[in-house]
Amino acid sequence: MVNNIKKHCSSCGVLISETARTCPKCGAEQLGMETGKVIKYWLALVFSIFLGWLGIDRFYAGHTGYGIIKLLTFGGFLVWWFIDIILFATKSVSGVTFKD
């Protein structure tokens, strides 16, 4: 699937692809680009609250290593589980872009 949606460069204003990370004309890095895995906010939060002690929230976010550790330690003895609920609720998980 080809993305034909255009936007203006945040620096020089030339039309560029919506998915461009840098402007081909001026080389400016585009602000607001999604980084990491894009996941649904509400689903991640539900996973974190109800299944986070099993690491399901981290598996969903693409953090397989963290997910395995949480699975083996029952959410870091429930401490890490609680911290992750706060991180997911405030959209502060690194390497993830949330969409509503």
Number of C-alpha atoms within 10 A of each C-alpha: 3 4 8 10 10 13 14 14 24 15 13 12 12 14 15 18 16 15 14 14 18 17 20 14 12 12 12 14 15 16 11 8 13 14 12 13 14 14 16 13 17 14 13 23 21 15 21 26 19 13 17 26 26 23 29 24 28 25 19 17 24 17 17 15 12 18 22 17 15 24 19 14 15 17 24 18 12 15 11 17 23 16 14 23 21 16 15 24 17 11 16 13 15 13 13 18 18 19 11 7
